[in-house]
Amino acid sequence: MVVKALPERTNGTSPANSASVLLKQIESEPALTHARLVLLKVLADRSGLFLSLTDSNRLSVVNPVDGRSYSLPMTLFSEYSEGGVDWNEVDGVLASLDLQCYSKDAFVMGERIYKGNTSSIYHCQLGDKECAAKVFMVDELAPEKVASCMRELYLMSEICSPPDVQGIVKYLGYSVRGVHPRRVVILMDLADEPLTAVVSAFANRGLLLSSDVACLRTIFIDILQGLSYLHSSYVIHRDLKCANILVTSSASDAVVGSQLHAELADFGLAKKLSPYKEWANKPAGSTRWMAPEVTESGRATWRSDIWSFGMTLLEALTGQLPYHGVVVLDVPKTISLRILPSFKWIPAESELDVLQTLQETVLSCLQFDPLQRPTADELLRRLLQCD
């Protein structure tokens, strides 16, 4: 199937026409590779459709223009059945997305600063700008992981590009390097350290100074601004924790009046939702920060991010992982029993209204009933009003 990129709705193409064209393309070929399915989802977003693959291998499509829903038979097969990933097709999909693409000579890779299961982060020089490069060794990934890499790339280009959005790491572009091995590189702003380093410094001192509390307030205001933007864009992060928050080096120095900046990073598990389906069906995230409804039913919404935000703030104010005394495999069972993590706040040098507000914010987020959790906007107003 040859999938043609559709024009943006802002370019004058009506959602009804775009939706009609896309539906005809879908119906013309019932066999999809992962790469094609990712592109179809992108085109569906642009044309105003909501598209998802059901567990019964049917493609569910909702057309908001006429209110009709469609369920089309679909055979989703692994590229392994064809002897591996079709990289010409993947390159075509990336080109169709009209993202900022850099040649391999446009930037210089530096030292590695982090290694994960599916990717690594490197220092990078892009012209006269220092940045970070998230590198996927895609030759070593299963096809579904390649599709996940592509989804992360597209999602970051969509939600991490606006320059006026605070609290989210900025997307700069991407590049594809080499053939064997083949690397997909996502370029983004460079931050100095994860929030875990800041929290460790506070915990090791064993005392929160007033400047520390001010530092944490500023950091979490930034993160709430980013989280508010994500949720207003129907995106849930699904892996919010201190390790996935990046801060400037001045934060760990806790200098009063220093210019702090914090950004939410790692969109590998982020999910784009829709007004017609405001939840994700499959469980994803880090167990200790995962909301009860996710561990129990796998259904995640923006309210699940709020629980994770509360756990992240708890982590920052105690210097310990959530449920630190519980084996990670036993955490879901502990949550199912409606048991909150035991914790002890890091002592403060004096009574501070800001610190009390931060502690109260933790408890307001950790509500087992998702409907009782505040929105990111409500939490943001609360922290902005305290000083």
Buried (B, 14 or more C-beta within 10 A) or exposed (E): EEBEBBEEBEEEBEBBEBBBBBBEBBEEEBEBBBBBBBBBBBBBBBBBBBBBBEEEEBBBBBBBBEEEEBEEEBEBEEBEEEEEBBBEBBEBBBEBBEBEEBEEEEBEBBEEEEEEEBBBBBBBBBEEEEBBBBBBBBBEBBBEBBBBBBBBBBBBBBBBBEEEBBBBBBBBBBBBBEEEEBBBBBBBBBBEBBBBBBBBBBBEEEEBBBBBBBBBBBBBBBBBBBBBBBBEBBBBBBBBBBBBBBBBEBBBEBEEEBEBBBBBBBBBBBBBBBEBEBBBEEBBBBBBBBBBBBBEEEBBBBBBBBBBBBBBBBBBBBBBBBBEEBEEEEBBEBBEEEEBBEBEBBEBEEEBEBBEBBBEBBEBBBBBEBEEBBBBBBBBEBBEEBE
